Amino acid sequence: MTTVPALFSVEDFFAPPTRSRAVLSPNGTQIAYLAPWRGRLNVFLRDVDSDWSTPDLDDDSGTLNARRVTSETRRNIDLFFWSVDGRYLLFQQDTDGDENWHLHRVDPARPQQPAVDLTPYEGVRLIGTQLSPDQPETAFVQLNKRRADLIDFFKLDLTNGDLTRIAESSGDVISWLRTPERVLAFTIGEGGEHILSEWSADQTRTIARFPSSDILLGILPVVPTADGTGLWIGSSRGSDRTRLARLDLNTGEETEVDSHPVFDLDTPRPETDPRFASSLILHPATGDLLGARYLGERQEIHALDTHFAEVLPHLAELSDGDLSHVSCDTTGRRWVVEFTHDRDPGVTWFYDHTSAEARHLFHPFPHLDPKQLAPVTPIAITARDELSLPCHLTLPLGIEPRGLPTVLLVHGGPWYRDSWGYDPEVQLLANRGYAVLQVNFRGSTGYGKAHLDAGIGEFAGRMHDDLIDALDWSIQQGHTDPERVAIYGCSYGGYAALVGASFTPDRFAAAISYTGMSDLVDLVEGVVPFARRAVENSYLRHIGDPEIPEQRADMLARSPISRVDEITSPVLLIHGAHDVRVHRRNADRMAEALRARGADVEYLLNESEGHWFINPESNIELYSRLETFLAKHLGRDA
């Protein structure tokens, strides 16, 4: 039997990384990355050729081995990037998780100067930022500055902060895009059809229409071609699988560029979550398409550029993980790349294609030994109606994998997917002796339209059956003790946990809902104003329209708040007070209703977070509470 691994602390998994998310400057001389300062992740700079084995700050001498260019003390920085010409570093920041993002600028040549808020508008959200090689001193931004429910398009001068409106929504635009010759508008027509048009103040010209059956969250990805005459898009037109296509902006014709015989283009997850690299690999200076990512049990990258086809095999030799974030200089000579691995929190490398030099730069969590972490195994389970369910099973090391306390960990979205890779939640649970089962139930993305559409109308229905079927498989395999199972998840996963506790209460010894919705009507009616048109093919199609009485009644019947009296297992509720996706009243009402009947409920409300907890002390508190709750109710050591 394998030796029992070291017991890592919650802080080992959820304290700030020593360094993370490195991005090479366009001239190839500097690397920007995140590192902690005063308890928050900030942006630091090092020369490419510096000694990365030295700490960023030498505590003995007080001298810096790196330059810190941001000074955030309230909240971690999560997303940053270089301007096209490398003159500035830009980063997004919100206030305590309210998701009203602002765009900030720092000058790497003047690190002592404070960051400049380029969109300093109270209550206004930066909805999108586009950098264009033809105007490197400019960012094109989408803001709901004029009215909360309207998205307008602006030109933002990165040097002086001047903001000029270049296109105004009449109320139907859900997103904007620019090419050197055009302003493009995406709108939603009758029945959820998406329409791409060339916008002008005088009139618009329809370029292409996309049926609602092909669109969930929008056309993802969507990137202008380097010559500005087309768009690279993810398309499932006439197919179950999402392929890479080129859309001609003159004719509206769509031409397939690349595809995989089995896998979808890895979207929309990367396009909507900065933790994941985009499904398209682009040249940062020219915008040329270099490669495309596909994801099955492991990632596959197709090189779509001659030079990148030469570079890619050398990058792949650096790690046995999957290639994640990629950046290069304008010549395509120097590269900084990150890898993901199921038992390794990530490793970052530098590679010079001219000299063939490769140097390891850093591990974000060097104290976590991959040999002490648990492997994540992709498996396929057949649901009761014969639908194949891609799943992941993680078994703790050093323990006989039979009769284990088990956590059924449900992903959010539900338009999302679990995949092979490092997840601190999974590793914490496995390190504590729990089996962890993750299910890509019907309605998950990445497995074709049929798998996605099988989830329509199945909240608290067949989507939940899939979780139970996977759990039954694990019990039949002997891995899981049926009397010691907890169901846990975030967002939709939190809803699924409450469904488990209220619809199948005999199956779970405990339930944990992290920012989960308890009321589907409240979820849909609470969509932020500017996004209400955009949810027609997701919320309204998959969950229901609360303005239609019959659908409203069905949504309430599928809501755990309507079945509180059925809950018998202990419940832990976790929520951020500033959550704008699932309002805190979803947890408030559930806690109040459970307490009113004397049920076993704990409620952790964080006053400085939103839908996802960002700051390290918030996550340390969350997972310490979760660990204690599970140990109490699953009897881990029984």
N, C-alpha and C positions, 0 to 999 in steps of 0.2 A: 504494500500500500504506500502511496506517496506520503512523504512527511507532511505533517500539518504545517501550513504556512504561518508566517509571522502575523500577529494581529495588528493591523494598521489602525490608527486612530481616525476618527472622522476628519480631523484637521489634515491628516496626511492626504486625504482624497479631495478636500474642498477648500483648503487654504489657497491663496493665490499661487499660480505657477511661478517658478523662478524667472522664466521668460516664456513667451509664446508669440505666435502669429507674426513671423518675420516676413518683411516685404523689401525686396531690393529696389534701390533708387533707379530711375530711368538711365542715369549715366553709369550705373554699375559700381559706384564707389562706396556707397553707404547702405546700411541695412537698418530699417526702422522695425521696432518690435515692441511688444508690451512687456512690462515688468512692474513689480509692486513698488510703490512709494507711498509712505504714510497709510498703508493698508488698502490702497486702491491701485488698480492697474493703470499705468500711464505709458505714454509713448516715449521710448528711448531711441537713441541713434548710436551706432558704432560704425567705424570704418570697416570695410569688408576684410581687410587684412589685419585687423586688431586681434589680440589674444583673447579668444572667447572663454578661455579657462579662468580668467580673472573676473572677480565680481564686478558688478556695475558700479558699486560704491565701495571703496576701501574704507571700512569702518575705523581702522587704526589711524590712517593718515588723514581721512576726510576728503581725499581726492577722488575725483570721478574718473573711472575708466571708460565711461560712456556719457553721452550728453542726454539729459532728460529734457524733453521739449514741451511737455504738458505738466500741469500741476493740479489735477483733479483730486479733491479730497472727499467729495460727497458720494461719488458713484464711479464704479469701474468704467473705463472706456472699453467698448466691445467691438467697435468697427472703426477702422481708420484706413487711409489710402493716400498715395502720392497724387499730386496734380500731374497732368500729362508731361509737363516739362520738368518735373522734379523740383520746382521752386518752392512749393509748399507741401506740407502735410495737412490733410483734412481729416476730421473725425466727427462722428455723430454723438450726441448726448441728449438724454431726456432728463426729466426731473422725477426722481423717486418712482420710476416705472410707469409714468403716465403716457408714454409713447408719443408725446409731442416733441419729436426729434428736432434738434437744431443742428446746423452745419457750422463747425468751428474750423478756424485756420490757424496754423502755427508756421513760423518761418524757421526752418532748420539752421539757417545762417545766423539767427538771432534768438537762441534758445532762452535767453533771459527775459525776452518780451512775453507778456501774457498772451494766451490764446484769444483770438478775436471771434466773437459770435457773429457770423455772417447773416443769420436769419433770426434776429433778436425780437421775435414777435410773440407776445404772451398768448398762450392758448392755441397757437398755430402749429401745424405739424408739417415737417419736411417729409413728403410722401415719396419722393424719388429724386435721385441725383444722377445726372449724366455728364460725363466728361468726354469731350470730343477732340481728337487729334488736330483738327483744323483750327481750333480756337483754344489753345492750351492754357490761356490765362482766364478762361471762363468755365463756369459750371452752369448747366441748365437744370433748373430745379422745379419741382411740382410742389405747390403750397396751397393750403386752403385759407389763405390770408384774407380774401375778400369776404368770404362767408364760409361757415363751418362745413357746409354740405357741397361746396363747389371747389373743384381742383383747377387752378389756373397754372399756366406755364410761364416761367420767368428766365431771363438771362441774368446771371449773377457774376459780377466782376470780382475775381478772387483777390485782386490787389487793393481796391478801394471800397469794396462792399456794395457798390451801386447795384440796385435791383431794378430790372426793367421788365414789365409784363409784355410778353410777345404773343400770347394767345389766351383767350378768355373763354371759359366754359359757359355754355348756355344752360347747363344743368344735366347734360347727358354724358359728359366725358368722364371716363373712369381712369384713363392714364394718357400721358403724352410722350412723344419721342421725337427726336430731331435728327435729321441728316443735313449735310451741308446745303442741300437745295430745298429741303422740305421741312415743314412741321406736320407731324402725324398725330392723329387723334384716334383713340380707341373708344368706341361707344357700345352700348348694349341695346339691341332692337327688340322687337316683339318676340316673345317666347324665349328670350335668353340668347338670341343670335348676337355674336360679336361682329362689329363692323369696323374695319380699318379705313380711315379716310385721310386725304391730304387736306389740311386745314388752311384756310386763309380768311381774312376779315370779311371778304366779299362773299365767298361761297366755298363749299367743300366738295371734294371729288371722291366718290367712293372707290377704293382700290380693291378691297376683297371682303368677303363675308365668310364667317366661320360658324357652322351650325352649333347649337347649344349642346348637342350630343358629343361634340369634340372638345368642349371647353368646360373646365371646372372652375379654376381660380383665375383664369386669364390665359393668354397665349404665352407659354413659358417653355424655354427662354425666348426672348425677342431682342435681337442685337443687330444694329445696322452693319451692313457689309462695309469693308474698308473703302470701296469706291462710292458708297452712298446711294447706289442704284437699287439696292435690295435689302432684305432683312433675313438674317438667319433665325429660323423659328423651329420650335418643337411642334410637330404635326402628327396627328393620328387620323387625318382625313383618309377614309377608305380603308382603315386598318385598325386592328386591335392594339397595335403597338405604337408608341411615340417614336418617330424618326426625326432626323435632322433634315430640314428642307430649306430651300432658298425661295423667298417670295420676291418676285419682280415688282418694284414699285411703279413701273410704268404700265404694265399689262395686268398685274394682279395674279399672274400665273405662278403656280407653286411647283418647284422641281425638287425631287428627292436628291439629297447630297450624300447622306450616309445613314446606315441603319445597322441593327444587329438582328440576327435571325430569331433570337429568343428574348432578349432583354429590351426594356424601354430605355430611351435616353434618360439619364439620371435626373429627372425633374418631376414635380416642381420643388422638391425639398431643398436642393442647394440654392435655388433662386430666392427662397423665402427665409432662409436661415443662414446668417453669416458664419456659423460654426462650420458649415460645409462648403467645399469649393464648388464653383459653378459647374454646370454640366458642359459648358463650352470653355475651352482654353483659348484665350485670345492674346495676341501680342499687345503689350500695354501701350506702346507708342503709335503703332500703325493701325491697330484694330484688326489686323489680319487674323483669320481663323486658323488656329494651330491644331486643335484636336477636339474630340468629343468623348464624353464619359458615358459608359453604360454600366448598370449595376445589377448583378444577379447575386449569387452567394458571395462573390468577390467582384471587385471593379475590373472592367476592361476599358482601356483607352485606345481609341482609334486616332492615329496621327493623320492629319489632313493637310500637312505642309511638309515639303521636302526636307527643310532644315530640321524641323521638329522631329521628323521621322528618324533623323540621325541622332538627335539628342536623347530621345525618349528611352532607348535601351540602356543608355548610360545612367540615366536617373533611376531606372528600375533596379539596377544593380546595387543601389545604395541601401536598400532595405527590403525585407520580405513582407512589409506591410503594403497597404494601398496608397498610391500617390494622392496627396490631398492638395493643399494650396500651393500654387506655383507662381513665381514671378521671375522676370528676366530683364536684362538691360535692353536698350534700344537696338543693339546689334545682334541680340540673340546668342551672345557668347557666354555671359555669366548668368547663373541661375541660382535661386534660393528656393528650396522645395521642402515640404513637410509631408510626413507619412502618418497614416493612422494604422493601428494594429489592435487586435482584440485585447492583448495583455500589455500593451505599451502605450502610455498616454501621449505618445507622439515624439518624433525625433526630427530635427531640422538640419539640413545639409546645404553646403555651398558647392557648386560645381562649375568649373570653367571648361567649356567645350573645346577651346583652342589648345589649352595646355593639358587637358584631361585631369587637371587637379580636382580632387574631391576632398572636402574637409567637413567633419562633423562639427556643427556649431553648438547645439545644446539639446538637452532633454528638459521639458517643462517641469517634470516632477522626478528629479533624479533619485529621490529616496525610495521610489516605488520600483522594486525589483520585478521585472516581468515574470521571472521564474516563480515568484510568490503569488502571482495573480492567476485567475481561472480562465481557461480557454472558453471561447464562445463558439458553439457548434451550430451551424445552419442545419435545419431538418425540415422535412415536408410532412404535414399531417393531413389526412383526408377528413373533411367535415361530413356531417351526417347526410348531406345532399350531394356528396361526391366532389365538392369543390376542394381543390388543393390549397392548403394554407401554408405558405412559407413561414417558418418559425425559427427561433433561436433558443437554445437551451444552454444554460451555464450551470455547471455543477461545481460545488466547492471542492477545493483540493484537500487531500489527506483524509477524506471521509468516505466510507462506503456509500456509494450513490443509491441507497435504497431507503425508503421510508423517511425521506427528508422533509423537514418543514419547507414550504415552498411559497415564493412570492410570484403571483401572476402579475407581471408588470406590463401595463397596457399603454401603448404610445398615444400621443395627443393627435390633434387634427380634427377628425380622424383622417384627414387627407394628408398623410404622412406615411413613413414606413420605418421599421427597425431594420438595422443592417449590421453586418459584421464590422466590429471596430471597438475602440475603447469607450466605455461608458462608466463614469465613476459611481453612478447608482448601482449598476450591475455588480461592479467589483466590490463595493462596500457590502452588499448583501451576500455575495458569495464568500467574502472573507469572514462573515459572521456565521457561516454554516448553512445558509439557505440555498436551495435550488432556485434558479430564476428562469421563468418561462415567459418568452415574448412572442406574441402572435401577430402576424400581418393578416388580420381578419379581413373579410370582404369589406370594401370601402377604402382600404389602404391604397396608396398610390404606388406606382412603379411596376405593377404586374399586369398592365393592359387595361383597356376600357371595360372589358367584361367583368374583371375582378372588382374594379372600382364601382361600376354601375350595379353590381349585385348588392351593394349597400344601400341603394335608394329605398327610403321608407323603412329601413331595418334597424334604426336606433332602438335599443332595448328589445330587439327581435333577433334576427339571424346573426347580426353582428355580435350579439352576446352569446348566442349558441356556439359560434365559432370558438369563443374563449373557453366555454365549458367543454367543447369537444377536444380541444387541445389539452385542457387540464385532465380530462378522462384518459387521454393517451398517456400522459405522464404517470398517472396512477397505475394504469395497466402495465406500463413498463417497469413498475416497481420503484421509480425514482421518488414519488411523492406520497407522503402520508396524507390521506384524504381528510383527516381530522385537524390538520395543521396547515391550512392554506390561507394566505392573505391575498387580497386583490388591491392593487395600488396603481395609480397613474396620475398624470398631470393633464389638465385641460380636458379634452375628450376622455383621456384615461382616467381622470378624476370622476367624470360622469359615469364611465363604465364601472368604476369601483362602487359608486353609489347604486348603480343598477344591480350589480352583483349582490349587494347587501339587502336590497329591497325586492328584487324579483326572484332571486334564488338564495334566500337567506340560509338555507341548510348547507350550502356548499362552502361557506367562508367563515373562518374563525375570527377574521378581522378585515376591516376595509379602511383604506386611506385615500382621501380625495384631496389632491393638491390643485388648487384653482379650478376645480371641476364645477360644471353647471349642474344644478339640481332641478332647474326649471327651463325646459326647452323654449317655451314661449318668451320668457325673460331674455334668454340668449339672443333670439332672433330680433326681438323688438329693441334690444339694447345695442345693436350694431351702430358704431359711430357714424355720424351723418354722411360723410363723404364716401363711405363704403357701401351704403345701402343698396345702390343700384348694382354693385359688383357681386352681391351674394345671391343673385337670382339662380345661378346654376349650381350653387353649393348649398347654402342654408335652405332656400325655398324649395329646391328640387329634391334634396336628400332628406330634409327634416320635415318641412311643411311650411305653409303660409298661415300665420296666426290671424290674418284678416279674413280667412275663409272659415266659418264657424265649425264645419266638420273637421277640418285639419287642425284647428286650434284645440278641439276636444281630444283628438288623437295625440297631439303633442303633449298635452297635459297628462294623458294616460301613460305616456312613455317617460314621464318625468319622475325622478325619485321623490321629489317633494310631495307628490300625490300618494306615495306608498310608505310614508314614514312608519305607520303602524306595523308594517311587515318586517322592519329591521330588528334583528335580535342580536347581531354581533356588535362588538365594540367598533366605534368609528372615530377616526382621527381626521379632522378637517384642517386644511392649511390654505391660507389665502393671503394675497397682497392687497392692502387697503386701496391702492391706486389702480387696480386691475380695470382696464377699459375693454377687455375682450369678454371676460366673464365677471360681471359686477359682483362685488363682495356680498351683496344681499343674497346671492345663491348659497353662500356658506352661512351667513347670519341666520337666515330663515331655517335652514336645516338644523343648525345648532340649537336654535330656540325650540323647534318642534321636538327634537330628540330629548332635550332637557325637560320639556313639559311633561313628557311621559316617563321620566326617570331613567332614560336609556343611558348606556355607557358611551359618552361622547367627550372627546377632547377637541379644543379649537385653538389653533395657533394662528393669530392674525398679526401680520407684519405691517407696521405703519409706514415703512419706508420703501416698500417694494410694490411691483405691479404683477403682471401675469406670470412672469418668470423671475425668480429671485436672482439678483446679479451680485450683490456685495458678499464678500466671503463670510462675514459674521452672520449674515442672514442664512446662508446655506449651511453653515456649521450648526446653527441653532435648529434649522429644519431637520437635518439628518440625524442630529443627536436625539431629537424628539422622536423621530421615526424609528431609530434603532431601539430606543427604550420601549416604545409602544409595541413593536413586533416581538421583542424578547419577552415581554409580559404576556402577550396573548397567543403567541405560537409556541411558547415553551421550547425555545430553541435547544435547550440542553436536556429536555425531557427524554 
